[in-house]
Amino acid sequence: MNADITVLFNRIADGLADQSFAVIDHFLSAEETSAILGEDEFVNHKLHFRKAGIGKTDKQFIDQVRGDFIQWIDPARATPAERIYLDRVRELLLFLNQALFLSLKDIEIHRTVYPPGTRYQRHLDQFKSDDHRKLSVICYLNTDWTPDQGGQLRLYLDSGTLDILPEGGKLAIFRSDLIEHEVLPATRERYSLTGWATDRPPELHV
């Protein structure tokens, strides 16, 4: 593990230990971010992505509540650019297991697109009937994003709210069972890789 990555991982571990979340710029470089966003899976996303639902088993589709479109990533079929991210996140999980005495097994990730004007209302990522999601992990892929374009991730903390701009390469990671959050509407399409570190091998999503 190189020194720069070690510094990032330590900052993430400190943030999770102290406040149950961390926000890190440049988890992916500009070149790595552009490579992921330039792959066919995102360029032609309307051909592949499906409307995201609410709930684990009996899914509901309510545009006013959740408006994103997703495509689950099969690690065996991930693009070369995505594998760089997947490998880095798995390396992070091993680091967090040692630093914070966690028992994380793997991560499940989907590609995410929010069309302009869509949102995801305030919610927790951990299901009431399934507590295997331990950490929410989001990496943004948006280039040249400005605050007036909206699309912030809003965390609801004991100290108040924190808005996170979805800038390319930025990683937001937080406790899935503790931190409620929402996605605010944006004026342009908003891209990310969204996932959860789990304490069991990830489910197969189709």
Contact map, one row per residue, 1 for C-alpha under 8 A:
11101100000000000000000000000000000000000000000000000000000000000000000000000000000000000000000000000000000000000000000000000000000000000000000000000000000000000000000000000000000000000000000000000000000000
11111100000000000000000000000000000000000000000000000000000000000000000000000000000000000000000000000000000000000000000000000000000000000000000000000000000000000000000000000000000000000000000000000000000000
11111110000000000000000000000000000000000000000000000000000000000000000000000000000000000000000000000000000000000000000000000000000000000000000000000000000000000000000000000000000000000000000000000000000000
01111111000000000000000000000000000000000000000000000000000000000000000000000000000000000000000000000000000000000000000000000000000000000000000000000000000000000000000000000000000000000000000000000000000000
11111111100000000000000000000000000000000000000000000000000000000000000000000000000000000000000000000000000000000000000000000000000000000000000000000000000000000000000000000000000000000000000000000000000000
11111111110000000000000000000000000000000000000000000000000000000000000000000000000000000000000000000000000000000000000000000000000000000000000000000000000000000000000000000000000000000000000000000000000000
00111111111000000000000000000000000000000000000000000000000000000000000000000000000000000000000000000000000000000000000000000000000000000000000000000000000000000000000000000000000000000000000000000000000000
00011111111100000000000100100000000000000000000000000000000000000000000000000000000000000000000000000000000000000000000000000000000000000000000000000000000000000000000000000000000000000000000000000000000000
00001111111110000000000000000000000000000000000000000000000000000000000000000000000000000001001100000000000000000000000000000000000000000000000000000000000000000000000000000000000000000000000000000000000000
00000111111111000000000000000000000000000000000000000000000000000000000000000000000000000000000000000000000000000000000000000000000000000000000000000000000000000000000000000000000000000000000000000000000000
00000011111111100000010100000000000000000000000000000000000000000000000000000000000000000000000000000000000000000000000000000000000000000000000000000000000000000000000000000000000000000000000000000000000000
00000001111111110000111100000000000000000000000000000000000000000000000000000000000000000000000000000000000000000000000000000000000000000000000000000000000000000000000000001000000000000000000000000000000000
00000000111111111000010000000000000000000000000000000000000000000000000000000000000000000000000100110000000000000000000000000000000000000000000000000000000000000000000000000000000000000000000000000000000000
00000000011111111100000000000000000000000000000000000000000000000000000000000000000000000000000000000000000000000000000000000000000000000000000000000000000000000000000000000000000000000000000000000000000000
00000000001111111111110000000000000000000000000000000000000000000000000000000000000000000000000000000000000000000000000000000000000000000000000000000000000000000000000000000000000000000000000000000000000000
00000000000111111111110000000000000000000000000000000000000000000000000000000000000000000000000000000000000000000000000000000000000000000000000000000000000000000000000000000110000000000000000000000000000000
00000000000011111111000000000000000000000000000000000000000000000000000000000000000000000000000000010000000000000000000000000000000000000000000000000000000000000000000000000000000000000000000000000000000000
00000000000001111111000000000000000000000000000000000000000000000000000000000000000000000000000000000000000000000000000000000000000000000000000000000000000000000000000000000000000000000000000000000000000000
00000000000000111111110000000000000000000000000000000000000000000000000000000000000000000000000000000000000000000000000000000000000000000000000000000000000000000000000000000000000000000000000000000000000000
00000000000000111111110000000000000000000000000000000000000000000000000000000000000000000000000000000000000000000000000000000000000000000000000000000000000000000000000000000110011000000000000000000000000000
00000000000100110011111000000000000000000000000000000000000000000000000000000000000000000000000000000000000000000000000000000000000000000000000000000000000000000000000000011110000000000000000000000000000000
00000000001110110011111100000000000000000000000000000000000000000000000000000000000000000000000000000000000000000000000000000000000000000000000000000000000000000000000000011100000000000000000000000000000000
00000000000100000000111110000000000000000000000000000000000000000000000000000000000000000000000000000000000000000000000000000000000000000000000000000000000000000000000001111000000000000000000000000000000000
00000001001100000000011111100000000000000000000000000000000000000000000000000000000000000000000000000000000000000000000000000000000000000000000000000000000000000000000001110000000000000000000000000000000000
00000000000000000000001111100000000000000000000000000000000000000000000000000000000000000000000000000000000000000000000000000000000000000000000000000000000000000000000011100000000000000000000000000000000000
00000000000000000000000111111100000000000000000000000000000000000000000000000000000000000000000000000000000000000000000000000000000000000000000000000000000000000000000111100000000000000000000000000000000000
00000001000000000000000111111000000000000000000000000000000000000000000000000000000000000000000000000000000000000000000000000000000000000010000000000000000000000000000011100000000000000000000000000000000000
00000000000000000000000001111111100000000000000000000000000000000000000000000000000010000000000000000000000000000000000000000000000000000000000000000000000000000000000111000000000000000000000000000000000000
00000000000000000000000001111111100000000000000000000000000000000000000000000000000000000000000000000000000000000000000000000000000000000000000000000000000000000000000010000000000000000000000000000000000000
00000000000000000000000001011111110000000000000000000000000000000000000000000000000000000000000000000000000000000000000000000000000000000000000000000000000000000000000110000000000000000000000000000000000000
00000000000000000000000000011111111000000000000000000000000000000000000000000000000000000000000000000000000000000000000000000000000000000000000000000000000000000000000000000000000000000000000000000000000000
00000000000000000000000000011111111100000000000000000000000000000000000000000000100000000000000000000000000000000000000000000000000000000000000000000000000000000000000000000000000000000000000000000000000000
00000000000000000000000000011111111110000000000000000000000000000000000000000000000000000000000000000000000000000000000000000000000000000000100000000000000000000000000110000000000000000000000000000000000000
00000000000000000000000000000111111111000000000000000000000000000000000000000000000000000000000000000000000000000000000000000000000000000000100000000000000000000000000000000000000000000000000000000000000000
00000000000000000000000000000011111111100000000000000000000000000000000000000000100000000000000000000000000000000000000000000000000000000000000000000000000000000000000000000000000000000000000000000000000000
00000000000000000000000000000001111111100100000000000000000000000000000000000000110000000000000000000000000000000000000000000000000000000000100000000000000000000000000000000000000000000000000000000000000000
00000000000000000000000000000000111111100110000000000000000000000000000000000000000000000000000000000000000000000000000000000000000000000000100000000000000000000000000000000000000000000000000000000000000000
00000000000000000000000000000000011111110110000000000000000000000000000000000000000000000000000000000000000000000000000000000000000000000000000000000000000000000000000000000000000000000000000000000000000000
00000000000000000000000000000000001111111110000000000000000000000000000000000010000000000000000000000000000000000000000000000000000000000000000000000000000000000000000000000000000000000000000000000000000000
00000000000000000000000000000000000001111111100000000000000000000000000000000000000000000000000000000000000000000000000000000000000000000000000000000000000000000000000000000000000000000000000000000000000000
00000000000000000000000000000000000000111111100100000000000000000000000000000000000000000000000000000000000000000000000000000000000000000000000000000000000000000000000000000000000000000000000000000000000000
00000000000000000000000000000000000111111111100000000000000000000000000000000000000000000000000000000000000000100000000000000000000000000000000000000000000000000000000000000000000000000000000000000000000000
00000000000000000000000000000000000011111111100000000000000000000000000000000000000000000000000000000000000000000000000000000000000000000000000000000000000000000000000000000000000000000000000000000000000000
00000000000000000000000000000000000000011111111100000000000000000000000000000000000000000000000000000000000000000000000000000000000000000000000000000000000000000000000000000000000000000000000000000000000000
00000000000000000000000000000000000000011111111110000000000000000000000000000000000000000000000000000000000000000000000000000000000000000000000000000000000000000000000000000000000000000000000000000000000000
00000000000000000000000000000000000000000001111110000000000000000000000000000000000000000000000000000000000000000000000000000000000000000000000000000000000000000000000000000000000000000000000000000000000000
00000000000000000000000000000000000000000001111110000000000000000000000000000000000000000000000000000000000000000000000000000000000000000000000000000000000000000000000000000000000000000000000000000000000000
00000000000000000000000000000000000000001001111111000000000000000000001000000000000000000000000000000000000000000000000000000000000000000000000000000000000000000000000000000000000000000000000000000000000000
00000000000000000000000000000000000000000000111111100000000000000000111000000000000000000000000000000000000000000000000000000000000000000000000000000000000000000000000000000000000000000000000000000000000000
00000000000000000000000000000000000000000000000111110000000000000000111000000000000000000000000000000000000000000000000000000000000000000000000000000000000000000000000000000000000000000000000000000000000000
00000000000000000000000000000000000000000000000011111000000010000011110000000000000000000000000000000000000000000000000000000000000000000000000000000000000000000000000000000000000000000000000000000000000000
00000000000000000000000000000000000000000000000001111100000010000111110000000000000000000000000000000000000000000000000000000000000000000000000000000000000000000000000000000000000000000000000000000000000000
00000000000000000000000000000000000000000000000000111110001111000100000000000000000000000000000000000000000000000000000000000000000000000000000000000000000000000000000000000000000000000000000000000000000000
00000000000000000000000000000000000000000000000000011111001111000100000000000000000000000000000000000000000000000000000000000000000000000000000000000000000000000000000000000000000000000000000000000000000000
00000000000000000000000000000000000000000000000000001111111100000000000000000000000000000000000000000000000000000000000000000010000000000000000000000000000000000000000000000000000000000000000000000000000000
00000000000000000000000000000000000000000000000000000111111000000000000000000000000000000000000000000000000000000000000000000010000000000000000000000000000000000000000000000000000000000000000000000000000000
00000000000000000000000000000000000000000000000000000011111000000000000000000000000000000000000000000000000000000000000000000000000000000000000000000000000000000000000000000000000000000000000000000000000000
00000000000000000000000000000000000000000000000000000011111100000000000000000000000000000000000000000000000000000000000000000000000000000000000000000000000000000000000000000000000000000000000000000000000000
00000000000000000000000000000000000000000000000000001111111110000000000000000000000000000000000000000000000000000000000000000000000000000000000000000000000000000000000000000000000000000000000000000000000000
00000000000000000000000000000000000000000000000000001110011111000000000000000000000000000000000000000000000000000000000000000000000000000000000000000000000000000000000000000000000000000000000000000000000000
00000000000000000000000000000000000000000000000000111100001111100100000000000000000000000000000000000000000000000000000000000000000000000000000000000000000000000000000000000000000000000000000000000000000000
00000000000000000000000000000000000000000000000000001100000111111110000000000000000000000000000000000000000000000000000000000000000000000000000000000000000000000000000000000000000000000000000000000000000000
00000000000000000000000000000000000000000000000000000000000011111110000000000000000000000000000000000000000000000000010000000000000000000000000000000000000000000000000000000000000000000000000000000000000000
00000000000000000000000000000000000000000000000000000000000001111110000000000000000000000000000000000000000000000000011100000000000000000000000000000000000000000000000000000000000000000000000000000000000000
00000000000000000000000000000000000000000000000000000000000001111110000000000000000000000000000000000000000000000000001110000000000000000000000000000000000000000000000000000000000000000000000000000000000000
00000000000000000000000000000000000000000000000000011100000011111111000000000000000000000000000000000000000000000000011110000000000000000000000000000000000000000000000000000000000000000000000000000000000000
00000000000000000000000000000000000000000000000000110000000001111111100000000000000000000000000000000000000000000110011100000000000000000000000000000000000000000000000000000000000000000000000000000000000000
00000000000000000000000000000000000000000000000000110000000000000111110000000000000000000000000000000000000000011110011100000000000000000000000000000000000000000000000000000000000000000000000000000000000000
00000000000000000000000000000000000000000000000011110000000000000011111000000000000000000000000000000000000000011100000000000000000000000000000000000000000000000000000000000000000000000000000000000000000000
00000000000000000000000000000000000000000000000011110000000000000001111100000000000000000000000000000000000001111000000000000000000000000000000000000000000000000000000000000000000000000000000000000000000000
00000000000000000000000000000000000000000000000111000000000000000000111110000000000000000000000000000000000001110000000000000000000000000000000000000000000000000000000000000000000000000000000000000000000000
00000000000000000000000000000000000000000000000000000000000000000000011111000000000000000000000000000000000011100000000000000000000000000000000000000000000000000000000000000000000000000000000000000000000011
00000000000000000000000000000000000000000000000000000000000000000000001111101100000000000000000000000000000111100000000000000000000000000000000000000000000000000000000000000000000000000000000000000000000000
00000000000000000000000000000000000000000000000000000000000000000000000111111100000000000000000000000000000000000000000000000000000000000000000000000000000000000000000000000000000000000000000000000000000110
00000000000000000000000000000000000000000000000000000000000000000000000011111100001001000000000000000000000000000000000000000000000000000000000000000000000000000000000000000000000000000000000000000000000000
00000000000000000000000000000000000000000000000000000000000000000000000001111100000000000000000000000000000000000000000000000000000000000000000000000000000000000000000000000000000000000000000000000000000000
00000000000000000000000000000000000000000000000000000000000000000000000011111110000000000000000000000000000000000000000000000000000000000000000000000000000000000000000000000000000000000000000000000000000000
00000000000000000000000000000000000000000000000000000000000000000000000011111111011000000000000000000000000000000000000000000000000000000000000000000000000000000000000000000000000000000000000000000000000000
00000000000000000000000000000000000000100000000000000000000000000000000000001111111000000000000000000000000000000000000000000000000000000000000000000000000000000000000000000000000000000000000000000000000000
00000000000000000000000000000000000000000000000000000000000000000000000000000111111100000000000000000000000000000000000000000000000000000000000000000000000000000000000000000000000000000000000000000000000000
00000000000000000000000000000001001100000000000000000000000000000000000000000011111110000000000000000000000000000000000000000000000000000000000000000000000000000000000000000000000000000000000000000000000000
00000000000000000000000000000000000100000000000000000000000000000000000000000111111111000000000000000000000000000000000000000000000000000000000000000000000000000000000000000000000000000000000000000000000000
00000000000000000000000000000000000000000000000000000000000000000000000000100111111111100000000000000000000000000000000000000000000000000000000000000000000000000000000000000000000000000000000000000000000000
00000000000000000000000000000000000000000000000000000000000000000000000000000001111111110000000000000000000000000000000000000000000000000000000000000000000000000000000000000000000000000000000000000000000000
00000000000000000000000000010000000000000000000000000000000000000000000000000000111111111000000000000000000000000000000000000000000000000000000000000000000000000000000000000000000000000000000000000000000000
00000000000000000000000000000000000000000000000000000000000000000000000000100000011111111100000000000000000000000000000000000000000000000000000000000000000000000000000000000000000000000000000000000000000000
00000000000000000000000000000000000000000000000000000000000000000000000000000000001111111110000000000000000000000000000000000000000000000000000000000000000000000000000000000000000000000000000000000000000000
00000000000000000000000000000000000000000000000000000000000000000000000000000000000111111111000000000000000000000000000000000000000000000000000000000000000000000000000000000000000000000000000000000000000000
00000000000000000000000000000000000000000000000000000000000000000000000000000000000011111111100000000000001000000000000000000000000000000000000000000000000000000000000000000000000000000000000000000000000000
00000000000000000000000000000000000000000000000000000000000000000000000000000000000001111111110000000000011000000000000000000000000000000000000000000000000000000000000000000000000000000000000000000000000000
00000000000000000000000000000000000000000000000000000000000000000000000000000000000000111111111000000000000000000000000000000000000000000000000000000000000000000000000000000000000000000000000000000000000000
00000000100000000000000000000000000000000000000000000000000000000000000000000000000000011111111100000000000000000000000000000000000000000000000000000000000000000000000000000000000000000000000000000000000000
00000000000000000000000000000000000000000000000000000000000000000000000000000000000000001111111110000001110000000000000000000000000000000000000000000000000000000000000000000000000000000000000000001000000000
00000000000000000000000000000000000000000000000000000000000000000000000000000000000000000111111111000001000000000000000000000000000000000000000000000000000000000000000000000000000000000000000000000000000000
00000000100000000000000000000000000000000000000000000000000000000000000000000000000000000011111111100000000000000000000000000000000000000000000000000000000000000000000000000000000000000000000000000000000000
00000000100010000000000000000000000000000000000000000000000000000000000000000000000000000001111111111100000000000000000000000000000000000000000000000000000000000000000000000000000000000000000000000000000000
00000000000000000000000000000000000000000000000000000000000000000000000000000000000000000000111111111111000000000000000000000000000000000000000000000000000000000000000000000000000000000000000000000000000000
00000000000000000000000000000000000000000000000000000000000000000000000000000000000000000000011111111100000000000000000000000000000000000000000000000000000000000000000000000000000000000000000000000000000000
00000000000010000000000000000000000000000000000000000000000000000000000000000000000000000000001111111100000000000000000000000000000000000000000000000000000000000000000000000000000000000000000000000000000000
00000000000010001000000000000000000000000000000000000000000000000000000000000000000000000000000111111100000000000000000000000000000000000000000000000000000000000000000000000000000000000000000000000000000000
00000000000000000000000000000000000000000000000000000000000000000000000000000000000000000000000111111110000000000000000000000000000000000000000000000000000000000000000000000000000000000000000000000000000000
00000000000000000000000000000000000000000000000000000000000000000000000000000000000000000000000111111111000000000000000000000000000000000000000000000000000000000000000000000000000000000000000000000000000000
00000000000000000000000000000000000000000000000000000000000000000000000000000000000000000000000010001111100000000000000000000000000000000000000000000000000000000000000000000000000000000000000000000010000000
00000000000000000000000000000000000000000000000000000000000000000000000000000000000000000000110010000111110000000000000000000000000001000000000000000000000000000000000000000000000000000000000000001111000000
00000000000000000000000000000000000000000000000000000000000000000000000000000000000000000000100000000011111000000000000000000000000000000000000000000000000000000000000000000000000000000000000000001111100000
00000000000000000000000000000000000000000000000000000000000000000000000000000000000000000100100000000001111100000000000000000000000000000000000000000000000000000000000000000000000000000000000000001111110000
00000000000000000000000000000000000000000000000000000000000000000000000000000000000000001100000000000000111110000000000000000000000000000000000000000000000000000000000000000000000000000000000000111100110000
00000000000000000000000000000000000000000000000000000000000000000000000010000000000000000000000000000000011111000000000000000000000000000000000000000000000000000000000000000000000000000000000000111100011000
00000000000000000000000000000000000000000000000000000000000000000000000110000000000000000000000000000000001111100000000000000000000000000000000000000000000000000000000000000000000000000000000011110000000000
00000000000000000000000000000000000000000000000000000000000000000000011110000000000000000000000000000000000111110000000000000000000000000000000000000000000000000000000000000000000000000000000011100000000000
00000000000000000000000000000000000000000100000000000000000000000000011110000000000000000000000000000000000011111000000000000000000000000000000000000000000000000000000000000000000000000000001111000000000000
00000000000000000000000000000000000000000000000000000000000000000001111000000000000000000000000000000000000001111100000000000000000000000000000000000000000000000000000000000000000000000000011111000000000000
00000000000000000000000000000000000000000000000000000000000000000001110000000000000000000000000000000000000000111110000000000000000000000000000000000000000000000000000000000000000000000000111100000000000000
00000000000000000000000000000000000000000000000000000000000000000011100000000000000000000000000000000000000000011111011000000000000000000000000000000000000000000000000000000000000000000000111000000000000000
00000000000000000000000000000000000000000000000000000000000000000011000000000000000000000000000000000000000000001111110000000000000000000000000000000000000000000000000000000000000000000101110000000000000000
00000000000000000000000000000000000000000000000000000000000000000000000000000000000000000000000000000000000000000111110000000000000000000000000000000000000000000000000000000000000000001111110000000000000000
00000000000000000000000000000000000000000000000000000000000000000000000000000000000000000000000000000000000000000011111000000000000000000000000000000000000000000000000000000000000000001111000000000000000000
00000000000000000000000000000000000000000000000000000000000000110111000000000000000000000000000000000000000000000111111100000000000000000000000000000000000000000000000000000000000000011100000000000000000000
00000000000000000000000000000000000000000000000000000000000000011111000000000000000000000000000000000000000000000100111110000000000000000000000000000010000000000000000000000000000001111100000000000000000000
00000000000000000000000000000000000000000000000000000000000000011111000000000000000000000000000000000000000000000000011111000000000000000000000000000000000000000000000000000000000001110000000000000000000000
00000000000000000000000000000000000000000000000000000000000000001100000000000000000000000000000000000000000000000000001111100000000000000000000000000000000000000000000000000000000011110000000000000000000000
00000000000000000000000000000000000000000000000000000000000000000000000000000000000000000000000000000000000000000000000111110000000000000000000000000000000000000000000000000000000111100000000000000000000000
00000000000000000000000000000000000000000000000000000000000000000000000000000000000000000000000000000000000000000000000011111000000000000000000000000000000000000000000000000000000111000000000000000000000000
00000000000000000000000000000000000000000000000000000000000000000000000000000000000000000000000000000000000000000000000001111110000000000000000000000000000000000000000000000001111110000000000000000000000000
00000000000000000000000000000000000000000000000000000000000000000000000000000000000000000000000000000000000000000000000000111110000010010000000000000000000000000000000000000001100100000000000000000000000000
00000000000000000000000000000000000000000000000000000000000000000000000000000000000000000000000000000000000000000000000000011111011111000000000000000000000000000000000000000001100000000000000000000000000000
00000000000000000000000000000000000000000000000000000011000000000000000000000000000000000000000000000000000000000000000000011111111000000000000000000000000000000000000000000000000000000000000000000000000000
00000000000000000000000000000000000000000000000000000000000000000000000000000000000000000000000000000000000000000000000000000111111000000000000000000000000000000000000000000000000000000000000000000000000000
00000000000000000000000000000000000000000000000000000000000000000000000000000000000000000000000000000000000000000000000000000011111000000000000000000000000000000000000000000000000000000000000000000000000000
00000000000000000000000000000000000000000000000000000000000000000000000000000000000000000000000000000000000000000000000000000111111110000000000000000000000000000000000000000000000000000000000000000000000000
00000000000000000000000000000000000000000000000000000000000000000000000000000000000000000000000000000000000000000000000000000111111111000000000000000000000000000000000000000000100000000000000000000000000000
00000000000000000000000000000000000000000000000000000000000000000000000000000000000000000000000000000000000000000000000000000100011111000000000000000000000000000000000000000000000000000000000000000111000000
00000000000000000000000000000000000000000000000000000000000000000000000000000000000000000000000000000000000000000000000000001100011111110000000000000000000000000000000000000001100000000000000000011110000000
00000000000000000000000000000000000000000000000000000000000000000000000000000000000000000000000000000001000000000000000000000100001111110000000000000000000000000000000000000011100000000000000000011110000000
00000000000000000000000000000000000000000000000000000000000000000000000000000000000000000000000000000000000000000000000000000000000011111000000000000000000000000000000000001111100000000000000000011100000000
00000000000000000000000000000000000000000000000000000000000000000000000000000000000000000000000000000000000000000000000000001000000011111100000000000000000000000000000000011111000000000000000001111000000000
00000000000000000000000000000000000000000000000000000000000000000000000000000000000000000000000000000000000000000000000000000000000000111110000000000000000000000000000000111100000000000000000001111000000000
00000000000000000000000000000000000000000000000000000000000000000000000000000000000000000000000000000000000000000000000000000000000000011111000000000000000000000000000000111000000000000000000111100000000000
00000000000000000000000000100000000000000000000000000000000000000000000000000000000000000000000000000000000000000000000000000000000000001111100000000000000000000000000111110000000000000000000111000000000000
00000000000000000000000000000000000000000000000000000000000000000000000000000000000000000000000000000000000000000000000000000000000000000111110000000000000000000000011111100000000000000000001110000000000000
00000000000000000000000000000000110110000000000000000000000000000000000000000000000000000000000000000000000000000000000000000000000000000011111000000000000000000000011111000000000000000000011110000000000000
00000000000000000000000000000000000000000000000000000000000000000000000000000000000000000000000000000000000000000000000000000000000000000001111110000000000000000000011110000000000000000000011100000000000000
00000000000000000000000000000000000000000000000000000000000000000000000000000000000000000000000000000000000000000000000000000000000000000000111110000000000000000000001100000000000000000000000000000000000000
00000000000000000000000000000000000000000000000000000000000000000000000000000000000000000000000000000000000000000000000000000000000000000000011111000000000000000000001100000000000000000000000000000000000000
00000000000000000000000000000000000000000000000000000000000000000000000000000000000000000000000000000000000000000000000000000000000000000000011111101000000000000000111100000000000000000000000000000000000000
00000000000000000000000000000000000000000000000000000000000000000000000000000000000000000000000000000000000000000000000000000000000000000000000111111100000000000000100000000000000000000000000000000000000000
00000000000000000000000000000000000000000000000000000000000000000000000000000000000000000000000000000000000000000000000000000000000000000000000011111100000000000000100000000000000000000000000000000000000000
00000000000000000000000000000000000000000000000000000000000000000000000000000000000000000000000000000000000000000000000000000000000000000000000001111100000000000000000000000000000000000000000000000000000000
00000000000000000000000000000000000000000000000000000000000000000000000000000000000000000000000000000000000000000000000000000000000000000000000011111110000000000000000000000000000000000111000000000000000000
00000000000000000000000000000000000000000000000000000000000000000000000000000000000000000000000000000000000000000000000000000000000000000000000001111111000000000000100000000000000000011110000000000000000000
00000000000000000000000000000000000000000000000000000000000000000000000000000000000000000000000000000000000000000000001000000000000000000000000000001111100000000000110000000000000000111110010000000000000000
00000000000000000000000000000000000000000000000000000000000000000000000000000000000000000000000000000000000000000000000000000000000000000000000000000111110000000011110000000000000000111100000000000000000000
00000000000000000000000000000000000000000000000000000000000000000000000000000000000000000000000000000000000000000000000000000000000000000000000000000011111000000011110000000000000011110000000000000000000000
00000000000000000000000000000000000000000000000000000000000000000000000000000000000000000000000000000000000000000000000000000000000000000000000000000001111100001111000000000000000011110000000000000000000000
00000000000000000000000000000000000000000000000000000000000000000000000000000000000000000000000000000000000000000000000000000000000000000000000000000000111110001111000000000000001111000000000000000000000000
00000000000000000000000000000000000000000000000000000000000000000000000000000000000000000000000000000000000000000000000000000000000000000000000000000000011111011100000000000000001110000000000000000000000000
00000000000000000000000000000000000000000000000000000000000000000000000000000000000000000000000000000000000000000000000000000000000000000000000000000000001111111100000000000000001100000000000000000000000000
00000000000000000000000000000000000000000000000000000000000000000000000000000000000000000000000000000000000000000000000000000000000000000000000000000000000111110000000000000000000000000000000000000000000000
00000000000000000000000000000000000000000000000000000000000000000000000000000000000000000000000000000000000000000000000000000000000000000000000000000000000011111000000000000000000000000000000000000000000000
00000000000000000000000000000000000000000000000000000000000000000000000000000000000000000000000000000000000000000000000000000000000000000000000000000000000111111100000000000000000000000000000000000000000000
00000000000000000000000000000000000000000000000000000000000000000000000000000000000000000000000000000000000000000000000000000000000000000000000000000000011110111110000000000000000000000000000000000000000000
00000000000000000000000000000000000000000000000000000000000000000000000000000000000000000000000000000000000000000000000000000000000000000000000000000000011110011111000000000000000000000000000000000000000000
00000000000000000000000000000000000000000000000000000000000000000000000000000000000000000000000000000000000000000000000000000000000000000000000000000001111000001111100000000000000000000000000000000000000000
00000000000000000000000000000000000000000000000000000000000000000000000000000000000000000000000000000000000000000000000000000000000000000000000000000001111000000111110000000000000000000000000000000000000000
00000000000000000000000000000000000000000000000000000000000000000000000000000000000000000000000000000000000000000000000000000000000000000000000011100111100000000011111000000000000000000000000000000000000000
00000000000000000000000000000000000000000000000000000000000000000000000000000000000000000000000000000000000000000000000000000000000000000001110010000011100000000001111101000000000000000000010000000000000000
00000000000000000000000000000000000000000000000000000000000000000000000000000000000000000000000000000000000000000000000000000000000000000001111110000000000000000000111111000000000000000000000000000000000000
00000000000000000000000001010100100000000000000000000000000000000000000000000000000000000000000000000000000000000000000000000000000000000011111110000000000000000000011111000000000000000000000000000000000000
00000000000000000000000011111100100000000000000000000000000000000000000000000000000000000000000000000000000000000000000000000000000000000011110000000000000000000000001111100000000000000000000000000000000000
00000000000000000000001111110000000000000000000000000000000000000000000000000000000000000000000000000000000000000000000000000000000000000011100000000000000000000000011111110000000000000000000000000000000000
00000000000000000000001111100000000000000000000000000000000000000000000000000000000000000000000000000000000000000000000000000000000000001111000000000000000000000000000011111000000000000000000000000000000000
00000000000000000000111100000000000000000000000000000000000000000000000000000000000000000000000000000000000000000000000000000000000000011110000000000000000000000000000001111100000000000000000000000000000000
00000000000100000000111000000000000000000000000000000000000000000000000000000000000000000000000000000000000000000000000000000000000000111100000000000000000000000000000000111110000000000000000000000000000000
00000000000000010001110000000000000000000000000000000000000000000000000000000000000000000000000000000000000000000000000000000000000000111000000000000000000000000000000000011111001000000000000000000000000000
00000000000000010001100000000000000000000000000000000000000000000000000000000000000000000000000000000000000000000000000000000000000001110000000000000000000000000000000000001111111000000000000000000000000000
00000000000000000000000000000000000000000000000000000000000000000000000000000000000000000000000000000000000000000000000000011100000011110000000000000000000000000000000000000111111000000000000000010000000000
00000000000000000000000000000000000000000000000000000000000000000000000000000000000000000000000000000000000000000000000000011100001011100000000000000000000000000000000000000011111000000000000000000000000000
00000000000000000001000000000000000000000000000000000000000000000000000000000000000000000000000000000000000000000000000000010000000000000000000000000000000000000000000000000011111100000000000000000000000000
00000000000000000001000000000000000000000000000000000000000000000000000000000000000000000000000000000000000000000000000000010000000000000000000000000000001110000000000000000111111110000000000000000000000000
00000000000000000000000000000000000000000000000000000000000000000000000000000000000000000000000000000000000000000000000001111000000000000000000000000000001110000000000000000000011111000000000000000000000000
00000000000000000000000000000000000000000000000000000000000000000000000000000000000000000000000000000000000000000000000011110000000000000000000000000000111100000000000000000000001111100000000000000000000000
00000000000000000000000000000000000000000000000000000000000000000000000000000000000000000000000000000000000000000000001111100000000000000000000000000000111000000000000000000000000111110000000000000000000000
00000000000000000000000000000000000000000000000000000000000000000000000000000000000000000000000000000000000000000000001111000000000000000000000000000011110000000000000000000000000011111000000000000000000000
00000000000000000000000000000000000000000000000000000000000000000000000000000000000000000000000000000000000000000000011110000000000000000000000000000111110000000000000000000000000001111100000000000000000000
00000000000000000000000000000000000000000000000000000000000000000000000000000000000000000000000000000000000000000001111000000000000000000000000000000111000000000000000000000000000000111110000000000000000000
00000000000000000000000000000000000000000000000000000000000000000000000000000000000000000000000000000000000000000011111000000000000000000000000000001111000000000000000000000000000000011111110000000000000000
00000000000000000000000000000000000000000000000000000000000000000000000000000000000000000000000000000000000000000001100000000000000000000000000000001110000000000000000000000000000000001111100000000000000000
00000000000000000000000000000000000000000000000000000000000000000000000000000000000000000000000000000000000000000011100000000000000000000000000000001000000000000000000000000000000000000111110000000000000000
00000000000000000000000000000000000000000000000000000000000000000000000000000000000000000000000000000000000000001111000000000000000000000000000000000000000000000000000000000000000000000111111000000000000000
00000000000000000000000000000000000000000000000000000000000000000000000000000000000000000000000000000000000000011111000000000000000000000000110000000010000000000000010000000000000000000101111100000000000000
00000000000000000000000000000000000000000000000000000000000000000000000000000000000000000000000000000000000000111100000000000000000000000001110000000000000000000000000000000000000000000000111110000000000000
00000000000000000000000000000000000000000000000000000000000000000000000000000000000000000000000000000000000000111000000000000000000000000111110000000000000000000000000000000000000000000000011111000000000000
00000000000000000000000000000000000000000000000000000000000000000000000000000000000000000000000000000000000011110000000000000000000000000111100000000000000000000000000000000000000000000000001111100000000000
00000000000000000000000000000000000000000000000000000000000000000000000000000000000000000000000000000000000011110000000000000000000000011110000000000000000000000000000000000000000000000000000111110000000000
00000000000000000000000000000000000000000000000000000000000000000000000000000000000000000000000000000000001111000000000000000000000000011100000000000000000000000000000000000000000000000000000011111000000000
00000000000000000000000000000000000000000000000000000000000000000000000000000000000000000000000000000000001110000000000000000000000011111000000000000000000000000000000000000001000000000000000001111100000000
00000000000000000000000000000000000000000000000000000000000000000000000000000000000000000000100000000001111100000000000000000000000011111000000000000000000000000000000000000000000000000000000000111110000000
00000000000000000000000000000000000000000000000000000000000000000000000000000000000000000000000000000001111100000000000000000000000111100000000000000000000000000000000000000000000000000000000000011111110000
00000000000000000000000000000000000000000000000000000000000000000000000000000000000000000000000000000011110000000000000000000000000111000000000000000000000000000000000000000000000000000000000000001111100000
00000000000000000000000000000000000000000000000000000000000000000000000000000000000000000000000000000001110000000000000000000000000100000000000000000000000000000000000000000000000000000000000000000111110000
00000000000000000000000000000000000000000000000000000000000000000000000000000000000000000000000000000000111000000000000000000000000000000000000000000000000000000000000000000000000000000000000000000111111000
00000000000000000000000000000000000000000000000000000000000000000000000000000000000000000000000000000000011100000000000000000000000000000000000000000000000000000000000000000000000000000000000000000101111100
00000000000000000000000000000000000000000000000000000000000000000000000000000000000000000000000000000000000100000000000000000000000000000000000000000000000000000000000000000000000000000000000000000000111110
00000000000000000000000000000000000000000000000000000000000000000000000001000000000000000000000000000000000000000000000000000000000000000000000000000000000000000000000000000000000000000000000000000000011111
00000000000000000000000000000000000000000000000000000000000000000000000101000000000000000000000000000000000000000000000000000000000000000000000000000000000000000000000000000000000000000000000000000000001111
00000000000000000000000000000000000000000000000000000000000000000000000100000000000000000000000000000000000000000000000000000000000000000000000000000000000000000000000000000000000000000000000000000000000111
